[in-house]
């Protein structure tokens, strides 16, 4: 608030951050966290100055600020590329974690001691070949986003996943 006041950007009734209230979706179910984030991002991306956070983060000196993590990585001579929000299909580590969680669910006794025993085995259960397949899967998604889509890419990108816990083609009863 103080910074916005000093810059003459504070106005009466301005919220610190928009989207704090729980909104009901159209079917009267509580809004999911992802729906809320998308709604907030959509409203904020329209340049409405909806909250103090958005106004402040759009100031030139804040826009040009780099995080400590980014600074350390660049100082070590590496390039930093952040994945866009809500696009887990571009990051193959997400597929790896999904496979680890699936193995853990199938082999854990659902106790803390069982989890401690199962987790190292689960981490090692994903073969290097499978990790390569996850990376290639992510490359297909990146290709689909970057270039104009070929018919094969359109088919790949338009595949409807009914669950984040099932692979394409896997029957509902297979995962239980």
C-alpha angles and dihedrals in degrees: 000000000000094000092049091048091051090051093046092244101113117104132182115271094019111149120226090229129002124230099040095130120082109248123200117232122232093273093051093253117131113268113258120237090250092051090050093049092048091048091050093046091048093051093043094046089061089070096243095142086231097170143010092255093057094044092050096045090053093058111111095240091051093044091055094048116111124208122248090247092053091047093051093048093048092046088056089058099256133126120241119217118175121203116235116257118266093018103106090152088075093059112067092197085075090061089048092052089048091055091047092050091048091052091046093051091050096047107030125103088215094244127112092246090049090051092051089053096042101044099069090048090048092052090053093044093079109084124221088243090057091049089053088052090051090051091050090048089055091047089057089054092047090049090050092052096043103045135038105277123259117212090260092051092048090054090047094047094044095052108127114225112204095193137017088220097059132066119228111281094019113129120236093244092051094073097053 
